Amino acid sequence: MSRLQAEHLYKVFGRRPDDAVRKLESGSDREELRADGTTAAVIDASFTVEPGQIFVVMGLSGSGKSTLLRMLNGLLEPTAGRVLFDGDDITNISARKLREVRSKKISMVFQHFALFPHRSVLENAAYGLEVQGLPRAEREKRATEALRLCGLEGWEKSWPDELSGGMQQRVGLARALATDADLLLMDESFSALDPLIRRDMQDQLLELQKTLKKTIVFITHDLNEAMRLGDQIAVMRDGRIVQIGSSEDILVRPANDYVASFIQDVDRSRVLTAGAIMEQPEAGVSAKEVLADAPATVTEDTPLVELFTPSASSDAAVAVTGADGELSGVVSREQLLSALGEGEEHAAEEHAAKGETAKGETAEGKAAEGKTAGDKSDAVPAPRGATSGTTKADSADEDGPRDAEEVAARA
């Protein structure tokens, strides 16, 4: 059974939200609703999260990802749809039961730490257990262990303002872990940190996950962070989920041009793995011969960046083995270069398409100018005070970035 399941979630702010949902179901978009004084923050979002999985929701500011997260633990009530946690519909339970679920089964790690300045590190980490009503000795024991797991052993008696930003975020993570909740919700938890500290926290989370196997929903606007952490990634745009898949799925098979523009600057060599691009050995060649000739043998989850050196040193293909140690496939030098070149080919195609569009627009403009010049002698003078009905088309795409530079700037 799935740990978490979202079914056709909508969240509309403003007047007559139920009417707005019906309009959205009939095909209306955000802009039409905005003209009526309503804002559709989340539109028909559905997904499942399996136990022990890190599910990343990624999107630019205003895409609806944080609103979606707050519906998962009942902080915001959906306008339509439901949320199932371990099979129970938490959108249709009493306030008392919902508080119990939040205090014992679902924990949240905030972007800006949310530590109490008048409580010590240990007291902050134990706060969730205090809310549960546990005895002081037990909550301090569990909080101390959570702090140790987060690398804060020896800092228990310190005050929050004595800690760096990264250490304060670790206290927030320890507070969530101390409750032993089944589900962790992390809302841009690392985005306020410096790049080096941020990567350190990502490493810490992945290391903890190897041991604790928590179910995590992680919100981010950083594509590289999403690719690094997520077992599954949902890409949001204008309140809608436009694609769900693994990092490899999204890199290799983007659902549309918007997703493709997001990923074109990603270092594919560090995301794609040998298992994603491997091919079967040539017919008639035994596994023993392939392994003997291969310049290196790697596992299916080895990133492509680690295949560069062996591929450069030999014309033979790199051997790829599965979890059982048996040969699964091979990665040739040509296959490696082809996989890495797909992103560049897409960028080149997109650039060429833009060039053709611009060329066409220029030609049309010149033709229009010629026609205007040719018609001047026959033109009827406009009445005094009359205005032209021609308006300049806005070439900007308000719904999303047109190229990778804008993605980077807005991220």
Secondary structure, 3 states (H helix, E strand, C coil): CCCEEEEEEEEEEECCHHHHHHHHHCCCCHHHHHHCCEEEEEEEEEEEECCCCEEEEECCCCCCHHHHHHHHCCCCCCCEEEEEECCEEHHHCCHHHHHHHHHHCEEEECCCCCCCCCCCHHHHHCHHHHHHCCCHHHHHHHHHHHHHHCCCCCCCCCCHHHCCHHHHHHHHHHHHHHCCCCEEEEECCCCCCCHHHHHHHHHHHHHHHHHHCCEEEEEECCHHHHHHHCCEEEEEECCEEEEEECHHHHHHCCCCHHHHHHHCCCCHHHHCEHHHHCECCCCCCCHHHHHHHCCCEEECCCEHHHHHHHHHHCCCCEEEECCCCCEEEEECHHHHHHHHHHHHHHHHHHHHHHHHHHHHHHHHHHHHHHHHHHCHHHCCCCCCCCCCCCCCCCCCCCCCCCCHHHHHHHC
